[in-house]
Amino acid sequence: MFVVKATLATAVACGVMDAALGFMTPMPVGSAARLAGPRMHSPAVRRAAPVGLSGLRATASATNIGEADLYGDLTNVQLSGLNGKALKEKPFPNKKEVFSVMPADTWTRDTKISLMYAAISTALTLGVGALAWAFIPLKLAMLPLWALYWYAAGTIATGCWVIAHECGHGAFSDNKALQDAVGYIFHTALLVPYFSWQRSHAVHHSKTNHIFEGETHVPYTLESGKKTLAKKRNLEKLFGKTVGGTLYSGVRVVSHLVFGWPAYLVAGVTGGPVRGVTNHFIPVKPFSTGDKNTELFPGAWKNKVWMSDVGIVAMAGLLTAWAMTFGFWHMAALYLGPLAVTNCWLVLYTWLQHTDVDVPHYEGENWSFIKGAFMSIDRPYGPIFDFLHHKIGSTHVVHHIDSTIPHYRALAATKAVEKAFPEHYLYDPTPLPQATWRVAKGCIAVEKRGPKWVFVQGEGTPKLPAASS
């Protein structure tokens, strides 16, 4: 599998990557990305009224600014199911004010509960794999049945991915050794370098929706995206606006979901250009560039990257032994197929959690940690996916407000935040297929409009929802 993954990465870098680069979104990152998100807070946080926010609201209401003016210039901006809520200028609470409305047990980590969810995801993943091994013949005629298995197993295994993700955030257990052991094993089993991704993902959390210093799914600007926008125009000129635009959007979906994850791990594709090339497996030049102020893995993190590699090499050895014992196609059918689906789920979640046609990005003094966190989007994944994936997509706003909150406490915290800050909390009810297509089609490059950067791939000016009295 290690050879297969390397081959895929090479193909992406040498052949497919050139095309993918034109359809995937780059992630410019500044020179001082913080490692950690918000610090863990005591569950005994007092529930005080958000006085600071109330004062700001009073100040805002005392002005004569028109309702439409609060949205800024919306020329060529589209609206999602959020109806422009994120675009509206408003004062934001500070972290203390947000924490004060959450339930008292929000930050209580229960190791037994966390291990129970880890066991459920493991049992379901291994169980469906065992059924496929026992009952699906390894024949070409059974390909449709194998495809169904890949989808089912990959979807279920995403739950294991989320458990490892929670370990990386310190939300799994107060026993740090146990937490890192579980996260390391789960991520390694899915060919993810645990500590490497822990670091890059922490950078993502620390600068969410910062147009220059973010990490993962930060869009092109109109200037940096000239080439990919030209490709879109060329397709539309060649095939017509409707067909050409559809082809372009389709390629973006495939390039993101299929090639996005391995290309990001191996070459930093769609990563921050300030850091240059980044490699989650080899943290030194020429594979990972950038100086001490911009490199993704500074100082002691390099040793942690090497520690992650030990697990990846061991996993590659197990997969090689499997292939040599039972045949390559046996291993590929039972493991590689589901793994590809899990990787697609990972990219889909991250893409939709932070991107939509009317969700802006910020920079400089116009950006703040809490503002970036509130630009995250919760979506309707339904009870099955919420169960299998531990509500990672339907409670993501709270997860970005404080990533140390265990997933089984996040729903109650989400309801509290939604109730206390209805003007800030983002929930888009658009069904996932339509939302994915809208994002692929309309979220390519942003333009600076006043204090924010907005996507401008629409036409005309949208009609805003009527202001509430």
Secondary structure, 3 states (H helix, E strand, C coil): CHHHHHHHHHHHHHHHHHHHHHHCCCCCCCCCCCCCCCCCCCCCCCCCCCHHHHHHHHHHHCCCCCCHHHHCCCCCCCCCCCCCHHHCCCCCCCHHHHHHHCCCCCCCCCHHHHHHHHHHHHHHHHHHHHHHHHHCCCCHHHHHHHHHHHHHHHHHHHHHHHHHHHHHHCCCCCCHHHHHHHHHHHHHHCCCCHHHHHHHHHHHHHCCCECCCCCCCCCEECCCCHHHHHHHHHHHHHHCHHHHHHHHHHHHHHHHHHHHHHHHHHHCCCCCHHHCCCCCCCCCCCCCCCCCCCCCCCCCHHHHHHHHHHHHHHHHHHHHHHHHHHCHHHHHHHHHHHHHHHHHHHHHHHHHHHCCCCCCEECHHHCCHHHHHHCCCECCCHHHHHHHCCCCCCCHHHHHHCCCCCHHHHHHHHHHHHHHCCCCCCECCCCHHHHHHHHHHHCCEEEEECCEEEECCCCCCCCCCCCCC
